[in-house]
Amino acid sequence: MQTTFVRQDSVSHPAPSDFQGHSAAPQLPARDTGAAVTKAGTAAPNGNGNGNGNANRALIEALIGSKVYQEYERAFGDMTGLPMVLQPIETWQLPYHGRRNENPFCALMSQKSRACAACLQTRERLCEKATLEPQSITCHSGLCETAVPVRLSDRLIGYLQTGQLFRKKPTETQFGRVAKQVSEWGMDINRDTLKKAYFAGKVVPAKEHDSVVKLLTIFAQHLAMISNQVFIQQENSESPVIKRAKDYICEHQAEKLSLGHVSKAVNMSAFYFCKMFKRVTGINFTDYLSRVRIEKAKNLLLNPNLRVSEIAFEVGFQSLTHFNRVFKKLLGQSPTEYRAQLLTH
C-alpha cells in the first residue's frame, strides 16, 4: 500500500477571504449544543460505502469494542497527546467531541451550530480525499486534520482519524482572523478565554506528524487483517438466541448449512430469526456464515500439505471460485497470497 503524506506546504491555508466564505456555513436546525445534524462523510466513489452501510457500521463497532483497538487508542493518546477515533464511512457527529485529548478551542466551537457545520464540512472534504490513502487538510481555524482509510481490498469500511493540531506555532495575526470569524458566527466568548484556548492547541512539527500518520497507517492495515476475526468473536450478551445460533453455526459450518437449519436449532421461525440475526449482528445469515468459514480456512492454510481447493470444500464452500472471491473480499487478498505471506514469516 502506497502511503501519501500531505505536508504543510501542500495544504492550502485559509486566507481572510476564505474565512468570509466560511461565514456562509448553513445554520443547522438544532440547539447550540454541539450536536451535529448535518451529514458528514461520503461513500467511496466505487459505491462500496452505501451498498454495505449496515455491515460496515457493524464491523466498525466490533473493531472499536475490541481489546486491540482500545489498547492502541489509549497508547496513542498517551504517546502523542492527540485524539484518535475510528469512524464508519458516514457519520453525523464531530469525531473528537467530548473525547480524550480534545482541543480546548475546538471544544468551544462545538457549542455553536454554525461552527459545528463548518467543522463537519472540513471533515467531509477530508474523507472525500482519503478514500485510498492517508490525507491531511487544514480547517478554517488553521488546525490540521488527518484521515487514514481502513480498507478491505477494494472496499472502504471506515477511517482512523486524528487532528485538532497545529503544524506550525500559531501567530497573533492568525488568531485575529479566527476571532473575527468566531464573532461573525455569533459566538459570545470572552476574547481572552478564546485566545487562551486557541494557543493551548498542540503543535506537531512536520516530521513528527508524518510519524504519527505512519503509525495510524500501520494500525489501519492491522485492523483490516483482524477485522473478520474480531467480528466473529464479538459477543452480544443481551441476545442468548443469537449466541446459540452463532455456536451452532461454528459447530456445523463445514456442512451444507441453511437459514432454516439454524432457525430450527434455536426454536424460531426462519422469518423472525432472519430479521433478528441481521438486526443484532449487522449482517445477514449468509454473510456471517461466510465469515466463519473463512476464519476456519485461515487456520487450514497454515498446513502446506492441503490444497486450496481441499480447504475450500473442507470449510463448507461448494465452489472454489466462490471461496476465492469471498476470501479476497473479507481479507483483501487471495487464499494463495495469504498462505504465501504466512509461510514467508
C-alpha positions in Angstrom: 0.0 0.0 0.0 1.5 3.3 -1.1 1.2 6.0 1.5 0.9 9.7 0.8 1.5 12.3 3.4 0.2 15.8 2.7 2.8 18.1 4.1 2.1 21.6 5.4 3.4 23.4 2.4 1.0 21.4 0.1 -2.1 22.2 2.1 -3.8 25.5 1.4 -4.2 27.7 4.4 -7.3 29.8 4.9 -6.8 33.4 3.9 -9.0 36.2 5.3 -11.3 35.8 2.2 -11.6 32.1 3.0 -12.9 32.9 6.4 -15.5 35.2 4.8 -16.6 32.2 2.7 -16.9 30.0 5.8 -19.2 32.6 7.4 -21.9 31.4 4.9 -22.0 28.0 6.6 -25.6 26.8 6.8 -27.4 27.4 10.0 -28.3 24.0 11.5 -31.8 23.5 12.8 -30.6 22.4 16.2 -29.9 23.8 19.6 -26.3 25.1 20.1 -25.2 22.0 22.0 -22.6 20.7 19.6 -25.0 18.0 18.4 -24.3 17.7 14.7 -27.2 17.1 12.4 -25.5 17.7 9.1 -24.3 14.7 7.1 -20.5 14.4 7.2 -18.6 11.8 5.3 -19.5 10.3 2.0 -19.5 6.9 0.4 -16.5 5.7 -1.6 -16.5 6.6 -5.3 -16.8 2.8 -6.1 -20.1 2.7 -4.2 -18.8 0.3 -1.6 -19.9 2.7 1.2 -23.6 2.9 1.0 -24.1 -0.5 -0.5 -22.6 -2.2 2.6 -23.5 0.5 5.1 -25.1 -1.6 7.8 -22.4 -4.3 7.6 -19.6 -1.6 7.6 -21.0 0.1 10.7 -21.4 -3.3 12.5 -17.8 -4.1 11.7 -16.5 -0.7 12.8 -18.5 -1.1 16.1 -16.9 -4.6 16.6 -13.4 -3.2 16.0 -14.0 -0.3 18.4 -15.1 -2.7 21.1 -12.1 -5.0 20.6 -9.3 -5.1 23.1 -6.6 -4.4 20.5 -8.3 -1.2 19.4 -8.9 0.1 22.9 -5.4 -0.6 24.0 -4.0 1.1 20.9 -6.2 4.2 21.2 -5.1 4.6 24.9 -1.4 4.2 24.0 -1.7 6.5 21.0 -3.2 9.2 23.2 -0.6 8.7 25.9 2.3 9.0 23.5 1.1 11.8 21.2 -1.4 13.8 23.4 -3.7 13.7 20.4 -7.3 12.4 20.0 -7.8 9.3 17.8 -11.1 7.9 16.6 -12.3 5.1 14.3 -15.4 6.1 12.4 -17.6 4.5 9.7 -17.8 6.0 6.3 -20.8 8.0 7.1 -21.4 9.8 10.4 -23.3 12.8 11.6 -21.1 13.9 14.5 -17.9 15.7 15.3 -15.2 13.0 15.6 -13.4 14.1 18.8 -16.2 16.0 20.7 -16.1 15.0 24.3 -13.2 12.6 23.8 -9.9 12.4 25.5 -7.3 15.0 24.3 -9.9 17.1 22.6 -8.5 20.5 21.6 -9.9 23.2 24.0 -10.6 25.6 21.2 -12.5 23.0 19.2 -14.5 22.2 22.3 -15.6 25.8 22.5 -16.5 25.8 18.8 -18.7 22.8 19.2 -21.1 24.9 21.2 -22.4 26.7 18.2 -24.2 25.1 15.3 -22.6 27.3 12.6 -19.1 26.5 13.8 -20.1 22.9 14.0 -21.3 22.9 10.4 -18.0 24.3 9.2 -16.1 21.6 11.1 -18.3 18.9 9.6 -17.7 20.4 6.1 -14.0 20.2 6.7 -14.3 16.5 7.7 -16.4 15.8 4.6 -13.7 17.3 2.3 -11.0 15.3 4.1 -12.8 12.0 3.8 -13.5 12.6 0.1 -9.8 12.9 -0.4 -8.8 9.9 1.9 -10.7 7.1 0.3 -7.5 5.4 -1.0 -4.6 6.7 1.2 -3.9 9.0 4.2 -4.6 12.6 3.7 -4.4 15.8 5.8 -6.2 19.1 5.5 -6.2 22.4 7.3 -9.5 23.6 8.7 -10.9 27.2 8.7 -9.2 27.8 12.1 -5.7 26.7 10.9 -5.8 23.3 12.6 -4.7 20.2 10.8 -6.9 17.1 10.4 -5.8 13.7 9.2 -7.8 10.7 8.0 -6.4 7.2 7.2 -8.7 4.9 5.3 -9.3 1.4 6.7 -9.9 -0.8 3.6 -10.6 -4.5 2.9 -9.2 -5.0 -0.6 -11.2 -2.5 -2.8 -13.8 -1.8 -0.1 -13.6 1.2 2.2 -15.1 0.5 5.6 -14.1 3.5 7.7 -11.4 6.0 8.8 -8.9 6.3 11.5 -8.7 10.0 12.3 -6.6 12.3 14.4 -6.1 16.1 14.3 -7.0 19.4 16.0 -3.3 20.2 15.9 -1.1 23.0 14.5 1.7 22.1 12.1 3.4 25.4 13.0 3.1 27.6 16.0 0.0 29.9 15.6 0.5 33.6 15.3 -1.4 36.6 16.6 -2.4 37.6 13.1 -3.8 34.1 12.6 -5.7 34.3 15.9 -7.1 37.7 14.9 -8.7 36.2 11.8 -10.1 33.3 13.8 -11.5 35.6 16.4 -13.2 37.7 13.7 -14.8 34.5 12.3 -16.0 33.4 15.7 -17.6 36.8 16.2 -19.4 36.6 12.8 -20.7 33.2 13.9 -22.5 34.9 16.7 -20.5 33.3 19.5 -20.2 35.4 22.6 -16.9 34.2 24.0 -14.6 36.3 26.0 -11.6 37.2 23.8 -9.0 36.2 26.5 -10.8 32.9 27.0 -10.8 32.3 23.3 -7.2 33.2 22.9 -6.1 31.0 25.8 -8.0 28.0 24.3 -6.6 28.7 20.8 -3.0 28.9 21.8 -3.3 25.9 24.0 -3.6 23.7 20.8 -0.8 21.2 20.4 1.9 22.0 17.9 3.2 19.0 15.9 6.2 19.6 13.6 6.0 18.1 10.1 8.5 15.2 10.7 6.7 14.2 13.9 3.3 14.5 12.2 4.5 12.2 9.4 5.4 9.6 12.0 2.0 9.9 13.6 0.3 9.3 10.3 2.6 6.3 9.6 1.6 4.8 12.9 -2.1 5.2 12.0 -1.5 3.7 8.6 0.2 0.6 10.0 -2.6 0.2 12.5 -5.3 0.6 9.8 -3.7 -2.2 7.9 -3.6 -4.4 11.1 -7.3 -3.6 11.7 -8.1 -4.8 8.2 -6.3 -8.0 8.8 -8.0 -8.9 12.0 -11.4 -7.4 11.2 -13.0 -10.7 10.3 -11.8 -12.4 13.4 -13.0 -9.6 15.6 -16.4 -9.6 14.0 -16.8 -13.4 14.5 -15.7 -13.2 18.1 -18.0 -10.3 19.0 -20.3 -11.3 21.8 -23.9 -10.0 22.4 -24.8 -10.7 26.0 -28.3 -9.3 25.5 -29.3 -11.9 22.9 -28.8 -15.6 24.1 -30.7 -16.7 21.0 -28.1 -15.2 18.7 -25.3 -16.6 20.9 -26.8 -20.1 20.5 -27.1 -19.5 16.8 -23.5 -18.4 16.5 -22.4 -21.5 18.4 -24.5 -23.8 16.2 -23.0 -22.1 13.0 -19.5 -22.6 14.4 -20.1 -26.3 15.1 -21.7 -27.1 11.7 -20.0 -24.6 9.4 -18.5 -27.4 7.3 -21.9 -28.8 6.5 -24.5 -27.6 3.9 -26.0 -25.2 6.3 -29.1 -23.1 5.7 -31.0 -20.4 7.5 -33.8 -23.0 8.1 -31.4 -25.4 9.8 -30.1 -22.7 12.2 -33.5 -21.2 13.0 -34.9 -24.6 13.8 -31.9 -25.3 16.1 -32.8 -22.2 18.1 -36.5 -22.8 18.0 -37.5 -19.7 16.0 -39.3 -19.3 12.7 -36.9 -18.6 9.8 -38.6 -15.3 9.1 -38.2 -13.9 12.6 -34.7 -15.4 13.0 -33.6 -13.8 9.8 -34.7 -10.3 10.9 -33.4 -10.7 14.4 -30.0 -12.0 13.3 -29.4 -9.1 10.9 -30.6 -6.5 13.5 -28.2 -7.9 16.2 -25.1 -8.6 14.0 -25.5 -6.0 11.3 -25.2 -8.6 8.5 -27.3 -11.3 7.1 -27.0 -15.0 7.9 -25.2 -15.9 4.6 -22.5 -13.3 5.1 -21.9 -14.3 8.7 -21.6 -18.0 7.7 -19.1 -17.0 5.1 -17.0 -15.1 7.7 -17.0 -18.1 10.0 -15.9 -20.4 7.1 -13.1 -18.0 6.0 -11.8 -17.8 9.6 -11.6 -21.7 9.6 -9.9 -21.6 6.2 -7.2 -19.2 7.6 -6.2 -21.9 10.1 -6.2 -24.7 7.5 -4.0 -22.6 5.2 -1.2 -23.0 7.7 -0.9 -26.6 6.6 1.2 -26.5 3.3 0.1 -30.1 2.5 -3.5 -29.1 2.0 -4.5 -27.7 -1.4 -6.6 -24.6 -1.6 -9.4 -26.5 -3.3 -9.4 -29.1 -0.5 -9.6 -26.3 2.1 -12.5 -24.6 0.3 -14.7 -27.7 0.4 -13.5 -28.7 3.9 -14.9 -25.4 5.4 -18.2 -25.7 3.5 -17.8 -23.8 0.2 -19.3 -25.7 -2.7 -17.3 -23.7 -5.3 -13.6 -22.9 -5.4 -14.4 -19.7 -7.3 -16.8 -18.6 -4.7 -14.3 -19.4 -1.9 -11.6 -17.3 -3.6 -14.0 -14.4 -4.2 -15.3 -14.3 -0.6 -11.8 -14.8 0.9 -10.4 -11.8 -1.1 -13.5 -9.6 -0.2 -13.1 -10.2 3.5 -9.3 -10.3 3.8 -8.1 -8.2 0.9 -6.0 -11.0 -0.7 -6.5 -14.4 -2.3 -6.0 -17.6 -0.3 -2.8 -18.3 -2.2 -1.4 -14.9 -1.4 -2.5 -15.2 2.3 -0.7 -18.6 2.5 2.5 -17.2 0.9 2.5 -14.3 3.3 2.2 -16.8 6.3 5.0 -19.0 5.1 7.4 -16.1 4.5 7.1 -15.2 8.1 
